[in-house]
């Protein structure tokens, strides 16, 4: 009874606040218009695209295409293999860091490996793989004298995606292992169990839901990946590349919409399992924060081989990334490797319109990042601190973009806005402009910022904000002067994360970009497809420097102006 009365009072207070009501209405409109509507249009096109009313004829047509059915099987095969390999490698790295006493060198390598995929475009390792192990590869052809190798295809995609995504699993599982109370494992050791027995009977069952979570996240990332299969896939079809070619090659937008719906259904099913089943299981399985520090393994028979194995793996990944700036210094990749030259960096700006590409990418990402960060904090605030009927809708739709592959979203925006809303011409002016690219950047980065904001807001006591309301402040004043300063770190982190994700994005915008705008990632992809690896590496190197500089700047700002510093001083 008291709970119902409290909820009714909260709703009454909410309706009496015009700023909050307006914010909720605008937010629901934005989420509906730019997330739900494009996906709904894909479904409508798939069911009514043949012009004969409601039917499954479009699905029957695309499913009858051998290339599409083959692409489904190929995509699922790659997704499962990459998911398993990435989870196992990530588990090995996480276990070694949390349970094994390492030297500082190995610890530094681990941190660097976890950072590299964040600050680099998603297809950098594809370039490195081709340049090192391709037919004209530095290692295969010039060092080993192998001329008949083929790095393109299934194994090329699997290796590149595994190296790209396993750091994500490593970061997820590292946090999971740190939260396991060491007293549980020590009790088993005291009873005479071996380390292997403790791992298989205690540690592994405790982290099993987390392993499933890591696998599904990687599986979704793998099947939604567009750039790596496009560059290193060769003739090996995947769903993302097949959808892209169906639009750009066959000019079959309706067929591409049906293909996109199939891919969306797969990712949504996996996302639902990960979000609503495995996450709850993980929370229930862990014992909470560790009661004391874990006793690290110091036995050299264990520490030495594990540290060497993981360090070699980390070094290989780092060498793959280092290959990109080095590749930009060679006169002609595959034919002439000396003398080293900076001419490609010069031609990026003098011959290949690099200045426009970097300016357009930088400006659009710079506009999108504060919008994303602010929207994320507003959504987080509404979800955590407010009670109203549409709260579940806002949270679910804002997180939905995490499960939507970029290629699917791009097709949805083409079908949804090229002719205006529901083909009425309204908002048709968005299509082909920088505004629609900014909106895509915002939508793609929104889930990450929202999750960070929700975690931060749940740590703030409600009484802090209530005291401001009691002194006569409205909701806008409270949010800007009380709530936002308290979650400043999450806001700044979301700001830079949104910038990095936007400037390195490709799958969601490659179908939407027009000659009016040149984006760096699209340029890199274009030159890589042509085999112009040196100029592609020059573009990628400059992009990595920009994104890495942004992350360093964020860390500097948070160090001197962040909330955590003020708390320490107090």
Secondary structure as UniProt FT lines:
FT   HELIX           2..15
FT   HELIX           18..31
FT   HELIX           32..36
FT   HELIX           37..48
FT   TURN            49..50
FT   HELIX           57..63
FT   HELIX           66..99
FT   HELIX           104..119
FT   TURN            122..123
FT   HELIX           124..133
FT   TURN            135..136
FT   HELIX           138..143
FT   HELIX           154..178
FT   HELIX           182..190
FT   TURN            191..192
FT   HELIX           195..198
FT   HELIX           199..203
FT   HELIX           204..224
FT   HELIX           227..232
FT   TURN            234..235
FT   HELIX           239..248
FT   HELIX           253..273
FT   HELIX           274..278
FT   HELIX           279..285
FT   HELIX           300..327
FT   TURN            328..329
FT   TURN            333..335
FT   HELIX           343..350
FT   HELIX           354..385
FT   TURN            389..390
FT   HELIX           391..400
FT   TURN            401..403
FT   HELIX           406..417
FT   TURN            418..419
FT   HELIX           421..423
FT   TURN            426..427
FT   HELIX           428..430
FT   TURN            431..432
FT   HELIX           434..457
FT   TURN            458..459
FT   HELIX           462..470
FT   TURN            471..472
FT   HELIX           475..478
FT   HELIX           479..483
FT   HELIX           484..486
FT   HELIX           488..503
FT   TURN            507..512
FT   TURN            515..516
FT   HELIX           520..530
FT   HELIX           533..561
FT   HELIX           563..569
//
